[in-house]
Amino acid sequence: MKMGIDALEKCEQMLQLQEMLLEVEENRLRGKRGHSIEEADEILRNVIDEAAR
C-alpha cells in the first residue's frame, strides 16, 4: 500500500503525539506534577512578552 507524503507526515505527527501523551501519563502515574491550562497559558504569555522586548 502506498502512502502519500501528506498521509505519511500525518501518521508521523500522530505517533509523536502518542509518545508525548504516554510520557505525560507515565509522569502522572509517578506523581510528577504538571501544569494546569491556566498555568501553561500564563507561562506562554510571559515567554512571548519576554521575546517581544
Secondary structure, 3 states (H helix, E strand, C coil): CCCCHHHHHHHHHHHHHHHHHHHHHHHHHCCCCCCCHHHHHHHHHHHHHHHHC
